[in-house]
Amino acid sequence: MWELAGVTDMNTIETAQVGGYQVTGVDDTQTSAGCSDCSSGTDILLHQNVSFAGSDPTILRMWEESDGSCYVVNNEDQSLDSETTHSGESVDIVAFKNNLFSGGEANKVDNINHELTTVDLKFSYTNPVVFASVIGVAGSDPVVTEVSNITSNSFDVRVAEFEWDDGEHTYAEIIHYVVMEAGTYTIANGVTIKVGAVILETEFDGSPNFETIDVGLQNYLLVSQIQGADSGAVMDTRINKQNESGSFDISLMVQEGDMDSGETINAVVGYMAVGTEPVISKKIALKGAHGKYLTAAGNGGDAKTANCNASAIGDYETIVLTGDSAEQGCIVNGDTVWLQTTSGYYYSAQLVSSGAGLDVDRTYLGSYEKFELINHTDTSGCLQNGDVISLYSQRLGRYVVAESNGAANANRTAIGSWEKFTVSILEENDINIALGKETVQSSTGWSGVSSRAVDGNTDGNYSGGNSITHTQAEQNAWWQVDLGVSSKISEIVINNRTDCCPTRLSDFYVLISKSSMHDRSLSDLLSDSSVESTFYSGSVDIVANLPVSAIGRFVKVQLNGNNYLSLAEVQVMK
C-alpha cells in the first residue's frame, strides 16, 4: 500500500479535493475551456476527449492566454492527408486542488520535451497509476504525453509527436500529473474516485476497436493514460463515454496513416473516473399483510408518525423510495434505501427505549432513516410492481412491521407475514440531470459553494453534512446550473435549508434558458420571451416541487428581493 516517507501519522494526510466539468463542442477551432489560470494557477488539471464525433485520430490541447483565459482545441494529424477539420467532441476536465492526499499526489513538472524526464514521487506505491496532461502550447504541433518506467516512487515522462512530422518536440512544455494507488476512494459530498488499469489489445484495421469498461458510476468525469505498451509507436486513447450506463468504450489510437497497418498492439491503460454511486428513486406505495397501506400522518412533520391503516393510495400513502443501488438503473435486493413523503420528510426508525415506532418527522438523512431492502420475490433482479419486500433497520437490528391494529413500528427481530409489504410502483421518478453538473452563484459565504446543490445530498442541516450552498445577503441573489446540453425538463425539485432560516428561500424565480444567464439581470431575463420563468410565492418549508415543461441547458434560481440564498439540493428532472 502507498506510504509517505518520513510521515508517521497518516491522519495528517487529507482526502483528495477534486472537481471538474465537461466542455462540449470542442472541434479544430479554439473553444473556451470554461476556466481561467489553467497554467498559472495552482490546480492540477487533466483533460480527455470522451466522445467519438469523428473517426480520424485527434489530439487535445489546452492552454492559457495572457489574460488568464483558457482554451482547448482538437488537432488532427496529417500522416494520411492534409485535412484537419474535426467535429466537436466532449472533453472532461478534472481538477485536483491539493498536492498530497490519501492515496495519491498531484503536481506539475516543466521543461518537458521529447526526451524522457524522470519524476520522483513523494509517496511510495504498490500499484501506482499515472496520469499526465500537457497544459500549454510551447510548440503548436499535436503532442501526447507518454509515461513509462513506472516504479513504486518514480516514473518517466515525455511529450511525443506522431512520426508524420519529425517525431521530435524540442519545445519545453508544462506537464500536470496525478499519481494514485489503484482503488476506490470516497471524498467530500459522496463523490467517488475509481482508479484502475486494463490491458487493451488493438488490431489496427482501419477503425478503432473499442472495449467496454464498467466503472459503475453516474454523472462521472473520466481521464485515461497509457502506462506502457509492447510497441514503440506514439499512441493515445480514444474514448466514447456512456454516462447513463456507467461504462465507457476505449481503444488505442495511433496516427491516421497507421490506422489500417494490420499491426496488433498490447498496452496497459490506466483510467480514473470521478463521479457518484448510482442513486435511484421510485414513487411507490406499500401494502401490509392486513390489506392496508403504509401512510404518513399529515404527510409528515413535527411529531408525526407512520401507520399502516389506509384503504387507498393518496398523497399521504405515496412514498419516494431512494436507494444507493448496487446496479445501474434499478433498486435491487440488499440495497440501502430511504423513504420520504412527497413533502420531503424521512421515515425514521425509533429506538426500542422510545417505543420503536416509525416516525415521519425527520428533515435530514441519517443512520436511523436508512433501511436494507429485502426482496422476497426476486433476490437478483430490479424492484418491480407486485414484489414483496421487508425493510430492515441496520442501525437498530429491527424490521418494519404492519400491526393488526393499524400501527406501523420498527421493532421486530425476525421476518413473518406482518413484516412483509407488497410494492405498488406508482411512477418512475424522472432522471435528475443536474447531479454533479457545473454550477455558479452570485457570491459565496460561509464556505457554501454552489456545487453543494448538485451533490445528491438533500440533507437540510447546514453543519451536519457540509452540503448546503450559501450566498452573501444581496439583492436578487442567484444560483445557476449548466446541464451541459439542452434537455426537456419536466420538474424542478428544490430542497431548502432546514436547521434555520427557511424563510430566506421565499418569493423566488426558477428560470430556464438555452444560453447562460450568468451576467443577466432578473428584469432582463423576465422580459426575454425565450426564457421560461416560474415564480414561487411564499417560503419553502422543506421541499418545493415545481412542474415545468421547457427545453433548456441552464437553470437559475433567483430571489426576488434582498436576502441570503441557501439551497440544500436542486434536482432538474428530465
Summary of the structure (lengths in Angstrom):
residues: 574
radius of gyration: 26.2
end to end distance: 42.5
largest distance: 84.4
contacts: 1966
relative contact order: 0.09
helix: 7%
strand: 51%
